[in-house]
Amino acid sequence: SYAERQVKPKFLNPAMPSSVARADTIVKLISAFPFLADTNLALTEAGFDMDQVRELESERMGAQGRQLINSALGGEPLGKIETVEYENLEKEE
């Protein structure tokens, strides 16, 4: 059936049996090869599936976009931009 063909088994590397061991190995590899930190390989080796990797990449790109906007606005954190409070608006009218 279609559902059976969509099963994607994920086999973990037997050389790194636990999540702690995987994390330790990844940290050591990234220390030796810093460019690995910017790859999906590090995330998949940490145990994230491709859907999670895509979500993490999306979140990272969103954060970078917010930083870019923040810089363009003169460095004012986006959370501190003044907002109109409805209570004050009603009192002023």
C-alpha positions as CSV (number, residue, x, y, z in Angstrom):
1,S,0.0,0.0,0.0
2,Y,1.0,3.7,-0.3
3,A,1.4,4.0,3.5
4,E,3.8,1.1,3.6
5,R,5.9,2.6,0.9
6,Q,6.2,5.8,2.9
7,V,7.9,4.2,5.8
8,K,11.4,5.5,6.1
9,P,13.4,3.6,8.7
10,K,16.2,5.6,10.4
11,F,19.1,3.6,11.6
12,L,21.4,5.1,14.2
13,N,25.1,4.8,14.0
14,P,26.1,1.9,16.2
15,A,29.4,3.6,17.0
16,M,27.4,6.3,18.9
17,P,24.7,4.4,20.8
18,S,23.4,7.1,23.1
19,S,22.3,10.6,22.6
20,V,24.9,11.8,25.0
21,A,27.6,10.0,23.1
22,R,26.3,11.5,19.8
23,A,26.3,15.0,21.2
24,D,29.8,14.6,22.6
25,T,31.0,13.3,19.2
26,I,29.3,16.2,17.3
27,V,30.8,18.8,19.7
28,K,34.2,17.3,19.1
29,L,33.8,17.2,15.4
30,I,32.6,20.8,15.2
31,S,35.5,21.9,17.3
32,A,37.9,20.2,14.8
33,F,35.9,21.3,11.7
34,P,33.9,24.5,12.5
35,F,32.2,24.5,9.1
36,L,30.2,21.4,10.2
37,A,28.2,23.6,12.6
38,D,26.5,25.2,9.5
39,T,25.5,21.9,7.9
40,N,22.5,19.7,8.1
41,L,24.8,16.7,8.7
42,A,25.5,17.9,12.3
43,L,21.7,18.1,13.0
44,T,21.0,14.7,11.5
45,E,23.9,13.1,13.3
46,A,22.4,14.6,16.5
47,G,19.3,12.6,15.9
48,F,17.0,15.1,14.2
49,D,15.0,13.8,11.2
50,M,14.8,15.9,8.0
51,D,11.4,17.4,8.9
52,Q,12.9,18.7,12.2
53,V,16.1,19.9,10.3
54,R,13.8,21.9,7.9
55,E,11.9,23.3,10.9
56,L,15.1,24.3,12.6
57,E,16.5,25.9,9.4
58,S,13.2,27.8,9.1
59,E,13.4,29.1,12.6
60,R,17.0,30.1,12.1
61,M,16.2,32.0,8.9
62,G,13.4,33.8,10.7
63,A,15.7,34.8,13.6
64,Q,18.2,36.1,11.1
65,G,15.5,38.1,9.3
66,R,14.4,39.6,12.6
67,Q,18.1,40.5,13.4
68,L,18.4,42.2,10.0
69,I,15.2,44.2,10.6
70,N,16.5,45.1,14.0
71,S,19.7,46.4,12.6
72,A,17.9,48.4,10.0
73,L,15.8,50.0,12.7
74,G,18.8,51.2,14.5
75,G,19.3,48.3,16.9
76,E,16.1,48.8,18.9
77,P,15.0,45.3,20.0
78,L,11.8,44.4,18.3
79,G,10.2,43.6,21.6
80,K,10.6,47.1,22.8
81,I,9.0,48.9,20.0
82,E,6.1,51.0,21.3
83,T,2.7,49.6,20.8
84,V,-0.6,51.3,21.1
85,E,-2.6,50.3,24.2
86,Y,-6.3,50.2,23.6
87,E,-7.0,51.3,27.2
88,N,-5.0,54.5,26.7
89,L,-6.6,55.2,23.3
90,E,-10.1,55.0,24.8
91,K,-9.2,57.4,27.7
92,E,-7.7,60.0,25.3
93,E,-10.9,60.2,23.2
